[in-house]
């Protein structure tokens, strides 16, 4: 499935029917709307996945920083104990 672009939507030309009351072919309009909805759904899914990955990376980074702080504090405490003994 290829994604429909904003340019595709803006440049789309519908076939008109009738000479007295001009109207668009309902099937062509439905096809365009279906393609646009499918494309929007796909892009929304990509955005959700990207946001989830970024959130997971940030959360992992924060956990690593806290872990490093705890390790540094433990090392400092061990050094203080050794110097006091």
The first five atom37 places (N, CA, C, CB, O) and aatype in JSON, in Angstrom:
{
  "aatype": [20, 20, 20, 20, 20, 20, 20, 20, 20, 20, 20, 20, 20, 20, 20, 20, 20, 20, 20, 20, 20, 20, 20, 20, 20, 20, 20, 20, 20, 20, 20, 20, 20, 20, 20, 20, 20, 20, 20, 20, 20, 20, 20, 20, 20, 20, 20, 20, 20, 20, 20, 20, 20, 20, 20, 20, 20, 20, 20, 20, 20, 20, 20, 20, 20, 20, 20, 20, 20, 20, 20, 20, 20, 20, 20, 20, 20, 20, 20, 20, 20, 20, 20, 20, 20],
  "atom_mask": [
    [1, 1, 1, 1, 1],
    [1, 1, 1, 1, 1],
    [1, 1, 1, 1, 1],
    [1, 1, 1, 1, 1],
    [1, 1, 1, 1, 1],
    [1, 1, 1, 1, 1],
    [1, 1, 1, 1, 1],
    [1, 1, 1, 1, 1],
    [1, 1, 1, 1, 1],
    [1, 1, 1, 1, 1],
    [1, 1, 1, 1, 1],
    [1, 1, 1, 1, 1],
    [1, 1, 1, 1, 1],
    [1, 1, 1, 1, 1],
    [1, 1, 1, 1, 1],
    [1, 1, 1, 1, 1],
    [1, 1, 1, 1, 1],
    [1, 1, 1, 1, 1],
    [1, 1, 1, 1, 1],
    [1, 1, 1, 1, 1],
    [1, 1, 1, 1, 1],
    [1, 1, 1, 1, 1],
    [1, 1, 1, 1, 1],
    [1, 1, 1, 1, 1],
    [1, 1, 1, 1, 1],
    [1, 1, 1, 1, 1],
    [1, 1, 1, 1, 1],
    [1, 1, 1, 1, 1],
    [1, 1, 1, 1, 1],
    [1, 1, 1, 1, 1],
    [1, 1, 1, 1, 1],
    [1, 1, 1, 1, 1],
    [1, 1, 1, 1, 1],
    [1, 1, 1, 1, 1],
    [1, 1, 1, 1, 1],
    [1, 1, 1, 1, 1],
    [1, 1, 1, 1, 1],
    [1, 1, 1, 1, 1],
    [1, 1, 1, 1, 1],
    [1, 1, 1, 1, 1],
    [1, 1, 1, 1, 1],
    [1, 1, 1, 1, 1],
    [1, 1, 1, 1, 1],
    [1, 1, 1, 1, 1],
    [1, 1, 1, 1, 1],
    [1, 1, 1, 1, 1],
    [1, 1, 1, 1, 1],
    [1, 1, 1, 1, 1],
    [1, 1, 1, 1, 1],
    [1, 1, 1, 1, 1],
    [1, 1, 1, 1, 1],
    [1, 1, 1, 1, 1],
    [1, 1, 1, 1, 1],
    [1, 1, 1, 1, 1],
    [1, 1, 1, 1, 1],
    [1, 1, 1, 1, 1],
    [1, 1, 1, 1, 1],
    [1, 1, 1, 1, 1],
    [1, 1, 1, 1, 1],
    [1, 1, 1, 1, 1],
    [1, 1, 1, 1, 1],
    [1, 1, 1, 1, 1],
    [1, 1, 1, 1, 1],
    [1, 1, 1, 1, 1],
    [1, 1, 1, 1, 1],
    [1, 1, 1, 1, 1],
    [1, 1, 1, 1, 1],
    [1, 1, 1, 1, 1],
    [1, 1, 1, 1, 1],
    [1, 1, 1, 1, 1],
    [1, 1, 1, 1, 1],
    [1, 1, 1, 1, 1],
    [1, 1, 1, 1, 1],
    [1, 1, 1, 1, 1],
    [1, 1, 1, 1, 1],
    [1, 1, 1, 1, 1],
    [1, 1, 1, 1, 1],
    [1, 1, 1, 1, 1],
    [1, 1, 1, 1, 1],
    [1, 1, 1, 1, 1],
    [1, 1, 1, 1, 1],
    [1, 1, 1, 1, 1],
    [1, 1, 1, 1, 1],
    [1, 1, 1, 1, 1],
    [1, 1, 1, 1, 1]
  ],
  "atom_positions": [
    [[0.84, -1.18, 0.0], [0.0, 0.0, 0.0], [0.88, 1.24, 0.0], [-0.96, 0.0, 1.22], [1.77, 1.38, 0.84]],
    [[0.65, 2.13, -0.92], [1.38, 3.39, -0.93], [0.56, 4.45, -0.22], [1.72, 3.83, -2.38], [-0.66, 4.5, -0.33]],
    [[1.26, 5.27, 0.51], [0.58, 6.33, 1.24], [0.16, 7.44, 0.3], [1.47, 6.88, 2.35], [0.87, 7.78, -0.64]],
    [[-1.0, 7.99, 0.57], [-1.47, 9.14, -0.2], [-0.89, 10.39, 0.45], [-3.05, 9.19, -0.25], [-0.86, 10.51, 1.67]],
    [[-0.44, 11.3, -0.35], [0.2, 12.52, 0.16], [-0.78, 13.69, 0.12], [1.49, 12.85, -0.65], [-1.78, 13.63, -0.59]],
    [[-0.48, 14.76, 0.86], [-1.32, 15.95, 0.76], [-1.4, 16.49, -0.67], [-0.8, 17.04, 1.7], [-2.43, 16.99, -1.1]],
    [[-0.3, 16.37, -1.39], [-0.29, 16.81, -2.79], [-1.29, 16.0, -3.62], [1.13, 16.69, -3.4], [-2.01, 16.55, -4.46]],
    [[-1.34, 14.68, -3.37], [-2.29, 13.83, -4.09], [-3.73, 14.28, -3.84], [-2.12, 12.36, -3.67], [-4.55, 14.34, -4.76]],
    [[-4.02, 14.59, -2.59], [-5.38, 15.01, -2.25], [-5.71, 16.33, -2.91], [-5.55, 15.11, -0.73], [-6.8, 16.5, -3.47]],
    [[-4.78, 17.29, -2.84], [-5.05, 18.62, -3.41], [-5.16, 18.6, -4.93], [-3.95, 19.58, -3.0], [-5.89, 19.4, -5.52]],
    [[-4.43, 17.69, -5.57], [-4.44, 17.66, -7.04], [-5.47, 16.68, -7.61], [-3.06, 17.29, -7.54], [-5.59, 16.56, -8.83]],
    [[-6.19, 16.0, -6.76], [-7.17, 15.02, -7.22], [-8.29, 15.73, -7.98], [-7.76, 14.22, -6.02], [-8.81, 16.75, -7.53]],
    [[-8.65, 15.19, -9.13], [-9.75, 15.74, -9.93], [-10.79, 14.66, -10.12], [-9.23, 16.27, -11.32], [-10.5, 13.56, -10.6]],
    [[-12.03, 14.97, -9.74], [-13.13, 14.03, -9.86], [-13.82, 14.19, -11.21], [-14.13, 14.22, -8.72], [-13.82, 15.26, -11.8]],
    [[-14.39, 13.1, -11.67], [-15.19, 13.13, -12.88], [-16.56, 13.7, -12.53], [-15.3, 11.71, -13.51], [-17.17, 13.29, -11.55]],
    [[-17.03, 14.62, -13.34], [-18.36, 15.19, -13.1], [-19.35, 14.5, -14.02], [-18.37, 16.73, -13.33], [-19.03, 14.06, -15.12]],
    [[-20.58, 14.42, -13.52], [-21.65, 13.79, -14.31], [-22.77, 14.79, -14.52], [-22.18, 12.52, -13.6], [-23.05, 15.65, -13.69]],
    [[-23.39, 14.65, -15.66], [-24.56, 15.48, -15.96], [-24.17, 16.85, -16.44], [-25.45, 15.59, -14.75], [-23.1, 17.35, -16.09]],
    [[-25.03, 17.47, -17.23], [-24.73, 18.81, -17.72], [-25.63, 19.85, -17.06], [-24.89, 18.86, -19.24], [-25.29, 21.04, -17.02]],
    [[-26.78, 19.41, -16.55], [-27.68, 20.35, -15.9], [-27.32, 20.51, -14.42], [-29.13, 19.9, -16.05], [-27.18, 21.63, -13.92]],
    [[-27.18, 19.41, -13.73], [-26.79, 19.39, -12.32], [-25.46, 18.64, -12.23], [-27.89, 18.71, -11.41], [-25.42, 17.41, -12.2]],
    [[-24.39, 19.39, -12.18], [-23.06, 18.77, -12.12], [-22.85, 18.15, -10.75], [-21.95, 19.81, -12.44], [-23.07, 18.81, -9.73]],
    [[-22.43, 16.91, -10.72], [-22.14, 16.23, -9.46], [-20.93, 15.33, -9.64], [-23.36, 15.42, -8.95], [-20.55, 15.0, -10.77]],
    [[-20.33, 14.94, -8.53], [-19.16, 14.07, -8.56], [-19.58, 12.62, -8.51], [-18.2, 14.39, -7.4], [-20.65, 12.28, -8.0]],
    [[-18.72, 11.77, -9.05], [-18.96, 10.33, -8.99], [-18.72, 9.87, -7.54], [-18.03, 9.55, -10.0], [-17.61, 10.0, -7.02]],
    [[-19.74, 9.35, -6.91], [-19.66, 8.96, -5.49], [-18.59, 7.9, -5.26], [-21.03, 8.44, -5.01], [-17.95, 7.91, -4.21]],
    [[-18.38, 7.0, -6.2], [-17.36, 5.95, -6.03], [-15.96, 6.55, -6.0], [-17.47, 4.92, -7.17], [-15.11, 6.1, -5.22]],
    [[-15.71, 7.55, -6.84], [-14.39, 8.2, -6.84], [-14.14, 8.93, -5.52], [-14.28, 9.19, -8.02], [-13.04, 8.89, -4.98]],
    [[-15.16, 9.59, -5.01], [-15.02, 10.3, -3.73], [-14.78, 9.3, -2.61], [-16.29, 11.16, -3.43], [-13.91, 9.51, -1.76]],
    [[-15.53, 8.21, -2.6], [-15.34, 7.18, -1.58], [-13.94, 6.58, -1.64], [-16.39, 6.08, -1.75], [-13.32, 6.33, -0.61]],
    [[-13.43, 6.35, -2.86], [-12.08, 5.8, -3.01], [-11.03, 6.75, -2.44], [-11.77, 5.51, -4.48], [-10.11, 6.32, -1.73]],
    [[-11.16, 8.04, -2.75], [-10.22, 9.03, -2.22], [-10.27, 9.07, -0.69], [-10.51, 10.42, -2.8], [-9.23, 9.09, -0.04]],
    [[-11.47, 9.08, -0.13], [-11.6, 9.12, 1.32], [-11.04, 7.85, 1.98], [-13.07, 9.31, 1.7], [-10.43, 7.92, 3.04]],
    [[-11.26, 6.7, 1.34], [-10.69, 5.45, 1.87], [-9.17, 5.49, 1.86], [-11.19, 4.24, 1.06], [-8.52, 5.11, 2.83]],
    [[-8.59, 5.96, 0.75], [-7.12, 6.06, 0.66], [-6.58, 7.03, 1.7], [-6.7, 6.5, -0.75], [-5.56, 6.76, 2.34]],
    [[-7.26, 8.17, 1.86], [-6.8, 9.16, 2.84], [-6.9, 8.6, 4.26], [-7.63, 10.45, 2.72], [-6.0, 8.81, 5.07]],
    [[-7.97, 7.9, 4.57], [-8.14, 7.31, 5.91], [-7.08, 6.24, 6.17], [-9.55, 6.7, 6.06], [-6.53, 6.18, 7.27]],
    [[-6.79, 5.4, 5.17], [-5.76, 4.37, 5.34], [-4.39, 5.01, 5.58], [-5.71, 3.46, 4.1], [-3.63, 4.56, 6.43]],
    [[-4.09, 6.05, 4.82], [-2.8, 6.73, 4.98], [-2.69, 7.38, 6.36], [-2.61, 7.79, 3.89], [-1.65, 7.29, 7.01]],
    [[-3.75, 8.04, 6.79], [-3.75, 8.67, 8.1], [-3.59, 7.64, 9.22], [-5.04, 9.47, 8.31], [-2.88, 7.87, 10.2]],
    [[-4.24, 6.5, 9.07], [-4.12, 5.43, 10.05], [-2.68, 4.92, 10.12], [-5.08, 4.28, 9.72], [-2.15, 4.69, 11.21]],
    [[-2.05, 4.75, 8.97], [-0.67, 4.27, 8.92], [0.28, 5.27, 9.56], [-0.26, 4.0, 7.47], [1.15, 4.88, 10.35]],
    [[0.13, 6.54, 9.24], [1.0, 7.57, 9.8], [0.78, 7.69, 11.3], [0.75, 8.92, 9.11], [1.74, 7.88, 12.05]],
    [[-0.46, 7.59, 11.75], [-0.75, 7.64, 13.18], [-0.1, 6.48, 13.91], [-2.28, 7.63, 13.42], [0.43, 6.65, 15.01]],
    [[-0.12, 5.32, 13.31], [0.51, 4.15, 13.92], [2.03, 4.35, 14.0], [0.19, 2.87, 13.11], [2.63, 4.02, 15.03]],
    [[2.63, 4.87, 12.95], [4.07, 5.15, 12.99], [4.41, 6.16, 14.08], [4.55, 5.68, 11.62], [5.4, 6.0, 14.8]],
    [[3.58, 7.18, 14.21], [3.82, 8.2, 15.24], [3.71, 7.6, 16.63], [2.83, 9.38, 15.09], [4.51, 7.92, 17.51]],
    [[2.74, 6.72, 16.84], [2.56, 6.08, 18.14], [3.75, 5.19, 18.48], [1.27, 5.25, 18.16], [4.23, 5.2, 19.61]],
    [[4.23, 4.43, 17.5], [5.38, 3.55, 17.73], [6.62, 4.39, 18.02], [5.62, 2.65, 16.5], [7.38, 4.07, 18.94]],
    [[6.84, 5.45, 17.27], [8.0, 6.31, 17.49], [7.95, 6.95, 18.87], [8.07, 7.4, 16.4], [8.97, 7.0, 19.56]],
    [[6.78, 7.44, 19.27], [6.64, 8.05, 20.59], [6.91, 7.01, 21.68], [5.23, 8.65, 20.76], [7.58, 7.32, 22.67]],
    [[6.4, 5.8, 21.52], [6.62, 4.75, 22.51], [8.11, 4.41, 22.63], [5.83, 3.49, 22.15], [8.62, 4.23, 23.74]],
    [[8.79, 4.33, 21.51], [10.23, 4.03, 21.53], [11.01, 5.15, 22.2], [10.76, 3.81, 20.11], [11.93, 4.88, 22.99]],
    [[10.67, 6.39, 21.91], [11.37, 7.52, 22.53], [11.14, 7.52, 24.03], [10.9, 8.86, 21.91], [12.06, 7.77, 24.81]],
    [[9.91, 7.25, 24.45], [9.6, 7.21, 25.87], [10.39, 6.1, 26.56], [8.08, 7.0, 26.1], [10.92, 6.3, 27.65]],
    [[10.47, 4.93, 25.93], [11.22, 3.82, 26.5], [12.7, 4.15, 26.61], [11.02, 2.55, 25.66], [13.34, 3.81, 27.6]],
    [[13.25, 4.81, 25.59], [14.66, 5.19, 25.63], [14.93, 6.19, 26.75], [15.1, 5.78, 24.29], [15.92, 6.08, 27.47]],
    [[14.05, 7.16, 26.89], [14.22, 8.16, 27.95], [14.1, 7.52, 29.33], [13.19, 9.3, 27.79], [14.87, 7.85, 30.23]],
    [[13.15, 6.62, 29.49], [12.98, 5.95, 30.78], [14.19, 5.09, 31.1], [11.7, 5.08, 30.78], [14.65, 5.05, 32.24]],
    [[14.72, 4.39, 30.1], [15.92, 3.58, 30.3], [17.12, 4.43, 30.67], [16.24, 2.77, 29.04], [17.92, 4.05, 31.52]],
    [[17.25, 5.59, 30.04], [18.35, 6.5, 30.34], [18.25, 7.0, 31.78], [18.34, 7.7, 29.36], [19.26, 7.07, 32.48]],
    [[17.05, 7.33, 32.23], [16.87, 7.81, 33.6], [17.21, 6.71, 34.6], [15.43, 8.31, 33.82], [17.81, 6.97, 35.64]],
    [[16.82, 5.47, 34.3], [17.15, 4.35, 35.2], [18.66, 4.16, 35.29], [16.48, 3.05, 34.71], [19.19, 3.93, 36.37]],
    [[19.34, 4.27, 34.16], [20.8, 4.11, 34.15], [21.46, 5.23, 34.96], [21.35, 4.11, 32.71], [22.42, 4.98, 35.69]],
    [[20.96, 6.46, 34.83], [21.54, 7.57, 35.59], [21.36, 7.35, 37.09], [20.9, 8.91, 35.18], [22.29, 7.58, 37.87]],
    [[20.17, 6.89, 37.5], [19.95, 6.63, 38.93], [20.85, 5.51, 39.43], [18.48, 6.27, 39.19], [21.38, 5.58, 40.53]],
    [[21.01, 4.49, 38.6], [21.87, 3.36, 38.97], [23.31, 3.82, 39.13], [21.79, 2.24, 37.92], [24.0, 3.41, 40.06]],
    [[23.78, 4.67, 38.22], [25.15, 5.18, 38.33], [25.33, 6.04, 39.57], [25.51, 5.99, 37.09], [26.36, 5.97, 40.24]],
    [[24.33, 6.85, 39.89], [24.41, 7.67, 41.1], [24.51, 6.78, 42.35], [23.17, 8.6, 41.21], [25.29, 7.07, 43.26]],
    [[23.73, 5.71, 42.38], [23.79, 4.81, 43.53], [25.16, 4.13, 43.62], [22.69, 3.74, 43.43], [25.71, 3.98, 44.72]],
    [[25.7, 3.73, 42.49], [27.02, 3.09, 42.5], [28.09, 4.06, 43.0], [27.39, 2.57, 41.09], [28.95, 3.69, 43.8]],
    [[28.03, 5.31, 42.51], [29.02, 6.3, 42.95], [28.9, 6.56, 44.45], [28.84, 7.62, 42.17], [29.91, 6.67, 45.14]],
    [[27.67, 6.64, 44.94], [27.46, 6.85, 46.38], [28.01, 5.67, 47.17], [25.97, 7.06, 46.68], [28.61, 5.87, 48.23]],
    [[27.81, 4.46, 46.69], [28.31, 3.27, 47.38], [29.84, 3.27, 47.4], [27.79, 1.99, 46.71], [30.45, 2.91, 48.4]],
    [[30.45, 3.66, 46.3], [31.92, 3.71, 46.24], [32.45, 4.74, 47.22], [32.4, 4.03, 44.79], [33.43, 4.49, 47.93]],
    [[31.81, 5.91, 47.27], [32.24, 6.95, 48.21], [32.1, 6.47, 49.65], [31.43, 8.24, 48.0], [32.98, 6.69, 50.48]],
    [[30.98, 5.81, 49.94], [30.77, 5.3, 51.3], [31.83, 4.25, 51.66], [29.36, 4.69, 51.44], [32.31, 4.23, 52.79]],
    [[32.18, 3.39, 50.72], [33.2, 2.37, 50.97], [34.56, 3.01, 51.23], [33.29, 1.39, 49.79], [35.31, 2.57, 52.1]],
    [[34.87, 4.07, 50.46], [36.15, 4.75, 50.66], [36.2, 5.42, 52.04], [36.36, 5.8, 49.54], [37.23, 5.38, 52.72]],
    [[35.09, 6.03, 52.44], [35.04, 6.67, 53.76], [35.22, 5.64, 54.87], [33.72, 7.43, 53.94], [35.92, 5.9, 55.85]],
    [[34.59, 4.49, 54.73], [34.73, 3.44, 55.73], [36.17, 2.94, 55.84], [33.8, 2.28, 55.39], [36.69, 2.71, 56.94]],
    [[36.81, 2.78, 54.67], [38.19, 2.29, 54.67], [39.14, 3.3, 55.3], [38.65, 1.96, 53.24], [40.07, 2.94, 56.02]],
    [[38.9, 4.58, 55.03], [39.79, 5.6, 55.63], [39.55, 5.73, 57.13], [39.58, 6.97, 54.94], [40.47, 6.08, 57.87]],
    [[38.34, 5.47, 57.59], [38.03, 5.57, 59.01], [38.54, 4.37, 59.81], [36.54, 5.71, 59.2], [38.69, 4.46, 61.03]],
    [[38.79, 3.26, 59.14], [39.22, 2.05, 59.85], [40.67, 2.03, 60.15], [38.88, 0.85, 59.07], [41.17, 1.07, 60.74]]
  ]
}
